Amino acid sequence: MAKANPLQFIQQTRSEIAKVVWPTRREVLLTTAMVFALAALTAVFFSLVDLAIRSGLAAMLGLFA
């Protein structure tokens, strides 16, 4: 591939950036809220799984002690 000179590179870069479809403010806020909600849901799920495993192990170890 031929090496482009710096001026051509800048022109091509501007041309490609002009093709980008940027998300709207509403889309950004909505997807951000979804990420936070799913992160919180995942944290609650894994906390409950951890609690169940800890309780199960404590009960099992209590039987053998």
Secondary structure as the mmCIF struct_conf table of DSSP 4:
data_model
#
loop_
_struct_conf.conf_type_id
_struct_conf.id
_struct_conf.beg_label_comp_id
_struct_conf.beg_label_asym_id
_struct_conf.beg_label_seq_id
_struct_conf.end_label_comp_id
_struct_conf.end_label_asym_id
_struct_conf.end_label_seq_id
HELX_LH_PP_P HELX_LH_PP_P1 ALA A 2 ASN A 5
HELX_RH_AL_P HELX_RH_AL_P1 PRO A 6 ALA A 18
TURN_TY1_P TURN_TY1_P1 LYS A 19 LYS A 19
HELX_LH_PP_P HELX_LH_PP_P2 TRP A 22 THR A 24
HELX_RH_AL_P HELX_RH_AL_P2 ARG A 25 PHE A 64
#
